């Protein structure tokens, strides 16, 4: 959760949009439509299928919005459930990616459909920030960090 005292959000990615929750009801409606072409429609069964798929998609989207969200404020870089104070970031440009560099956010690797942005910290370690638009994140970070 972003603290309002951290200042304005300079860069943000939600992790996922909510429209995938509509897939289940649409698939169920399509199934009921195909079934209607052949005779009797089992409306209650299709409603339960649509509801079950809706619930599973809602859980998936909710998890992605927590685990894959990115937000940058003048005070901190929030990656998933981990926050890194901007004051700890020493360099954004010309940072190599050593083998075994730890991705931010608590996962083993950066999330799918994101690209890593290596960051050198004040203690000399390199961590991997990540974003769907790594150039925009790196640009926003460069404005806050003096290399």
C-alpha positions as CSV (number, residue, x, y, z in Angstrom):
1,X,0.0,0.0,0.0
2,X,1.3,3.4,-0.9
3,X,1.4,6.0,1.9
4,X,-0.1,9.3,0.8
5,X,2.8,11.1,2.5
6,X,5.3,9.7,0.0
7,X,4.2,12.2,-2.6
8,X,2.7,11.9,-6.1
9,X,2.9,8.6,-8.1
10,X,5.5,9.2,-10.8
11,X,5.1,5.8,-12.5
12,X,2.5,3.1,-12.0
13,X,1.4,-0.3,-13.5
14,X,-1.6,-2.0,-12.0
15,X,-0.4,-5.6,-12.6
16,X,-3.7,-6.5,-14.3
17,X,-6.9,-5.0,-15.4
18,X,-10.3,-6.3,-14.3
19,X,-11.7,-7.2,-17.7
20,X,-10.6,-10.9,-17.6
21,X,-13.3,-11.6,-15.0
22,X,-15.8,-11.4,-17.9
23,X,-14.2,-14.4,-19.7
24,X,-16.1,-16.9,-17.6
25,X,-19.6,-15.5,-18.1
26,X,-18.9,-15.0,-21.8
27,X,-17.7,-18.6,-22.2
28,X,-20.8,-19.9,-20.3
29,X,-23.1,-17.8,-22.5
30,X,-21.4,-19.1,-25.6
31,X,-21.8,-22.7,-24.3
32,X,-25.4,-22.1,-23.6
33,X,-25.8,-20.6,-27.1
34,X,-24.3,-23.7,-28.7
35,X,-26.4,-25.9,-26.5
36,X,-29.5,-24.0,-27.6
37,X,-28.8,-25.0,-31.2
38,X,-29.1,-28.6,-30.3
39,X,-32.2,-28.6,-28.0
40,X,-32.8,-27.9,-24.3
41,X,-30.5,-25.5,-22.5
42,X,-29.4,-26.3,-19.0
43,X,-29.5,-22.7,-17.7
44,X,-28.7,-23.4,-14.1
45,X,-25.6,-25.4,-15.0
46,X,-24.4,-22.7,-17.3
47,X,-25.0,-20.1,-14.7
48,X,-22.9,-22.1,-12.2
49,X,-20.1,-22.6,-14.7
50,X,-20.1,-18.8,-15.5
51,X,-20.1,-18.0,-11.8
52,X,-17.3,-20.5,-11.0
53,X,-15.1,-19.1,-13.9
54,X,-15.9,-15.6,-12.8
55,X,-14.8,-16.3,-9.2
56,X,-11.5,-18.0,-10.3
57,X,-10.7,-15.1,-12.7
58,X,-11.4,-12.6,-9.9
59,X,-9.0,-14.4,-7.6
60,X,-6.3,-14.5,-10.3
61,X,-6.8,-10.8,-11.2
62,X,-6.7,-9.8,-7.5
63,X,-3.5,-11.7,-6.9
64,X,-1.8,-10.2,-10.0
65,X,-2.9,-6.7,-8.9
66,X,-1.1,-7.3,-5.6
67,X,2.0,-9.3,-6.7
68,X,2.7,-7.6,-10.1
69,X,1.8,-4.0,-9.4
70,X,4.6,-1.3,-9.8
71,X,4.4,2.2,-8.3
72,X,7.2,4.8,-8.0
73,X,6.9,7.8,-5.7
74,X,9.6,10.3,-4.8
75,X,10.2,8.3,-1.6
76,X,9.9,4.7,-2.7
77,X,9.8,2.1,-5.5
78,X,7.0,-0.4,-4.8
79,X,7.3,-3.7,-6.6
80,X,4.6,-6.2,-5.7
81,X,4.6,-6.4,-1.9
82,X,8.1,-5.0,-1.5
83,X,9.1,-1.4,-1.1
84,X,12.6,0.0,-1.8
85,X,13.4,3.5,-0.5
86,X,14.6,5.7,-3.5
87,X,17.4,7.0,-1.2
88,X,19.0,3.5,-1.3
89,X,19.3,3.5,-5.1
90,X,22.8,4.6,-6.1
91,X,22.7,4.0,-9.9
92,X,20.1,3.2,-12.6
93,X,22.3,3.6,-15.8
94,X,25.2,1.4,-16.8
95,X,24.4,-1.2,-14.2
96,X,25.3,-4.8,-15.2
97,X,23.1,-7.7,-14.2
98,X,25.2,-10.2,-12.1
99,X,24.2,-13.8,-12.0
100,X,21.9,-14.4,-9.0
101,X,20.8,-10.8,-8.7
102,X,17.6,-10.7,-6.5
103,X,14.4,-9.6,-8.2
104,X,12.4,-7.1,-6.2
105,X,8.9,-8.1,-5.1
106,X,9.7,-11.4,-3.4
107,X,9.6,-13.8,-6.4
108,X,12.3,-16.1,-7.8
109,X,12.2,-14.2,-11.2
110,X,10.7,-11.1,-12.6
111,X,7.0,-11.6,-13.5
112,X,6.1,-12.7,-17.0
113,X,5.6,-10.0,-19.5
114,X,7.9,-7.7,-17.7
115,X,11.5,-6.7,-18.3
116,X,14.2,-6.3,-15.6
117,X,15.8,-3.0,-14.8
118,X,19.0,-3.5,-12.8
119,X,19.5,-1.1,-9.9
120,X,22.7,-0.6,-7.9
121,X,22.0,0.0,-4.2
122,X,24.0,2.1,-1.7
123,X,25.7,-1.1,-0.3
124,X,27.0,-2.1,-3.8
125,X,24.5,-4.9,-4.4
126,X,22.4,-5.1,-7.6
127,X,18.7,-5.9,-7.5
128,X,16.3,-6.3,-10.4
129,X,13.4,-3.9,-10.6
130,X,10.9,-4.8,-13.3
131,X,8.2,-3.3,-15.4
132,X,6.1,-3.9,-18.5
133,X,7.6,-0.6,-19.8
134,X,11.2,-0.7,-18.5
135,X,12.3,2.4,-20.4
136,X,9.6,4.5,-18.7
137,X,10.5,3.1,-15.3
138,X,14.2,3.7,-15.8
139,X,13.6,7.2,-17.0
140,X,11.4,8.0,-14.0
141,X,14.0,6.6,-11.7
142,X,16.8,8.6,-13.4
143,X,15.0,11.8,-12.6
144,X,15.1,10.8,-8.9
145,X,18.6,9.3,-8.7
146,X,21.7,11.1,-9.5
147,X,24.2,8.6,-11.0
